[in-house]
Amino acid sequence: MHSVANSATPTSQWEDLNQIAAPSSIQWENIKTQLDLVLLALETLTGIGSEAMLSAAINLNLESKVPDRVALWRLRQSNPLRKGQGGRKKLDIEEARSLVLIICYLAKQHQELIRRAVGLLEQMAATNREPHQTALLGDYIDAFCNTYQERMEEDEHISTDLLTKLALKLLVDLLFYSASGGHRRLWLALIDRATKQF
């Protein structure tokens, strides 16, 4: 996939992902869910929307995979947990890799905010206080839980407590994805988690 190489995305990043064994078809459903959830965490923490994601796609020379809002929406609708069948499509491996690169690019751009949020989370844990007692984490947790409930199919097993744990876990994950080599970490995590339930 040579069109992906430019100064912002060294060919090496795409090649890295190409060299890791492709997931099996059984793993795909969970990978589509995980990718959408990581994007959900990123957007609810930073306040970014589809414009920022499309702008990242242009900067990374990935417009052929994510050309516009409709294409982005369809890729995200491939998450089997999403409400509504309208935009659901099969997510192919190159589209999944593109989303991985976009997520890591945006996480790197917002690394300072992600670090601050994770630092606060550590402080709260060290003093046995609830994360939502800080404004930044409280706003993030609320936004994540509300957006999750708006977009995903109702699931009686998902309590606010479980959603909060998921939001905080994804927040810590974002810190790793914002670092150098984050694209590789995210791809390997997706494959690894694909056999487990989040």
N, C-alpha and C positions, 0 to 999 in steps of 0.2 A: 504494500500500500504506500507508494512513494508520494502521492499527493499530500500526505500528512506531514511531511518533513518541512519545517522552516525553522527560523531562528528561535521562535517561542517554544516549539515542540521539536526537540532534536529527534531525528529518525530513531535514535536509540530508545526513546520512550515507547514508540510504537513497536519497535523490534523487540523490546523487553517483553511486552505483552504477547507478541506473536510467538515468542519462544516458550511460553508457559502452555502446557497442554490445555486444549480447549475443554470446557466443561461438558459433561454428558447431558443428554436431553433431559434426564431426570433432574439434574441440578438446575436447569434453566428457570423453572418457575420461581424457585427461591432466589436466584440471582436477580431476576427482574424486580422482585419485591425489595430485596436489599438495596439495589441501586436507587430505587425511588425513595426509600426511607432515608438514605444518606443525603440525597438531594433535599428532602423535606427538612432534615435537621439543619442543613446549611442555610436554606432559605429562611427558616423561622428564627435562626440565631442572628443572621446578618441583615435580614430584610430585603435580600435580593429577589428578583423575580425572573420571568422568562427573558426579559431584555438582556440582563447580565449574562444569562446562560448562552443566549444567541451571540452576544458580543464575544464571549469566551470562545465559542465555536469558530467565529471568524478569525480571531487572533491565533487560534491553534490550527487554522487552515482545515477545519472539519465541516465546512458548510455543505459539502456533498452529503454528509451523514445527518446533519441537523440544520436544514436550510431555513426553516421558519418556525413560528409559534405552533402551527398546526402539527408539523412533524415532531416537534418537541413534546407536545401534548400527547400525540399518539404513542411516542416512545414510552412516556411515563404511564400512559393508560395500559401498557402491556403488563403492568404489575397486576397479578390476579386478585389482589386485595382491593383494588380500586372499584368505586361505585360506577355503574353504567357500563354497557358493553360497546357503546358507540365507537370509541377510538382504538379499541383493543387490536393489537396486531402482534405478530411474532417479532420478537427483538432478535436481530441477528448478531453474530459475534462481533462484527466490526462496529455496529451501533453501540453495543455494550462497551467495547473498548473506548469508543469516542466519549461516551458518558463518563467513564472512569477518568479520562484525561481532562474533561471539562470540570468535573468535581474537584480534582486535585489542583487544577489551575486556580479555581475560585477560592478553594480553601487556603492556598498559598497567599492569595491577595488579601484574605481576611485573617491571616495567621495571628496578628496581634490581638484581635478581638477573641479569637478561639483560645489563645494562651491565657488571656485575662479571665475568661469564663472557667477554664479548667483550673486555673490558680485559685479562683474563688471556691470552686467545688472542693478542692483539697483543703482549703482553710475551714470550710464548713464541716468537712468530715473530721478534721483534726480537733475541732471544738464541739463535736457532737451536736451540730445545729443542722436544721433542715435547709437544703439548698434554696428553696423558694423564699427564704428569709432575706436573700440579697435581691436587689432590683433586677440585675442583669439575668441571673438564673431564673428568678420567678417569672419574668417576662418571657424568657425562652421556653420554659416548661409549659406555661399557659398557651403560648402560640403553637407549640408543637402538638400538645394534646388537642387543642381546638381544631387545628388544621387536619390532624389525623382523623378526628371524628367526622369532620365535614367530607373528607375525600374517600375514606375507606368504608367498605361494607361493615355494617354493624356486626360486632362479634361480642357475644355475651361474656367471653373469657377475658376480654381486655378491660381491666379496671384502670382507673386513673393512676393507681399506684404502679401498675405494670407499664403503662405508657410513660410515666415519669422515669422509671428505671431505663426504659428503652431510649428515651430522649437523652438521658445523662450518659448512657453507654455510647450512643452515637456521637455525642459531643467530644468525649475522650478519643474516640476513633478519628474524628476530624482532625485532631491535633497531629496524629500520626500521618494522615493523608496530606496535611499541609507541608510536611517536611520533605526534604530531598528523598527521592525514591518512593514517594507516597503512592504514585500510580501502581507500582509493583506491589506494595503492601495491600492496597485496596483490592486489586485483582485477585491476589492470593487469598485474602480474607473472604472475598465473595465465593470463591471455589470451596474454601474450607467450610464456610457456614452453610453452603448450599445443602449439605447433608443433615444439617441440624435445624431445628425450629428456633426462630428468634425468640 
